[in-house]
Amino acid sequence: MPITSDLRTALRLAQRLLASRRSRRELARRLPSVAVPAPGTIEIAVYFADGPVNMYQVRQWYAPLAELAKTHPVAIIARSPGTMTTLIDESPVPAVYARQVVDLEHFVETQAPKVVLYVNQNARNFQMMRYGRMWHVFVNHGESDKMYMTTNQFKAYDYALIAGDAARGRLAEALWDYDLDARTIAIGRPQADHFAGAAPYPDDDRTVVLYAPTWEGDRGAAAYGSIASHGTTIAEQVLASPRHRLVYRPHPRSGVLEPTYRAAHERIVAAITAANTADPSAHHVHDTGGELGWQLADADVAITDISAMIYDRLAVGKPLIVTRPVSPEADVDERGYLSDANWLTAADASSVLARIDAAVGDAAELAKLQHWVAQYFGDTTPGAATARFQAAVEWLLERWRTVAAESGER
C-alpha cells in the first residue's frame, strides 16, 4: 500500500508539473496582448494567489466587483499562470499577473492601491500584506459555520467584511482581544443580488433537487463531504423518480485526495448520463459551470454539506436539507443555523425522496428559514447587500484619505 500511495503521489506531482508548464506556455503566448492598467489608476485590488482549482473563490465576487468598478477602478492580482489565463477569458475587471514578489513590488509602486481584498487565507497572502499604506481587507468567499470562519488569521487583516450578526457572534466567541466594532463591517451577501442565469432545463412539473456537496477535506476535522456516504444513494433515488430532477454541482476539488471519493463522484456523473439517455425529458444536470446563481435560485429543494453553499442557499429562503457528516472527527458547530438545520444522515439517504417532498410543503420549516436568513444576512431585499458592500468600500477609502492626510501623505 505505501508503494502504491507513493506512486499516486508521484503521478499527481508529474501531472501538476506538466499542467503548470502548459499554463506558462499558453500565458506567455497571450499575455503580450493583455491591456495593462495605466499607472496610478487602480484603487481597489483583489489579491488571489491560488491556482485554477480554487477559482470558484474569486468567481463569486465577479458581479459585485464589476458593479464596484463603475465608480472605482478595480483589478485582480493573479499569482498563478493558469489562474491568469482563466482571468483573461472571464474576468469582468482587469487582471494583473504578478508571478514573483518583484512583480508585486512593481504593481504596488506603479498603482499604489488604497484597498486590497482577500477572498481566502492562502499563505502567500502575506507576500502582499507586507506592504503598508493600504488597507488589507478579508472578504472571504462565502459565509458558513466552518471552523475556517473563526480562524485567528482574521487578526492579520486591517478589516474584515462579514455577512451579519451570526458571523459577528462566531468571531466574538472564538477570538481573544479582537475589536469587532473597529475591525469588522457587516455587508450581507452581495453575490446574492446577482444570482442569475437561465436554468438548462424546461419549466415543468418536476421537483428540482440541487445536490451541492463539498470535497472530502484535507483533515478529519474538515471531513464534511457526503459524496461517498450519502451522495450515490441520493442520486440513485432522485434519478429513478419521474417526479424529480437532479442538479448535481460538486465542489471542484471533489476527489483530489481520496480515490474512493472520486470514484463515488464518477458513479454519480455516469448515473446522470445513463438516466438522461433512458429518459431524455428528465434533463438531469451535472453542473460544472463557473457561474453560481440559477442553481440556488431555481431549485425547489437544495441538499448541501456543511459548506458555504448552505448559506448561499439560505439567502434565497427556499427549502434546504443538510447532510450530517459521517466522520466522528468532523468539527460541526451547531450553535447557529446548524442547531436548527433539517439534517439528513447517511442512514436516512435511502428515504431522501420523502424528505424532499416534505420540505417543499413544510410551512414551519420555511418560517424557520426566514428567521435564520435575517440572522445571517440582515436585509436581503434585492440590492441591499450590494449597497452595503459599496458603502463599506467608500468608508475604507475615506478612512485611507484621513490616515494618509494625518501621516502627511497624498
Disulfide bonds with the S-S distance in Angstrom:
none
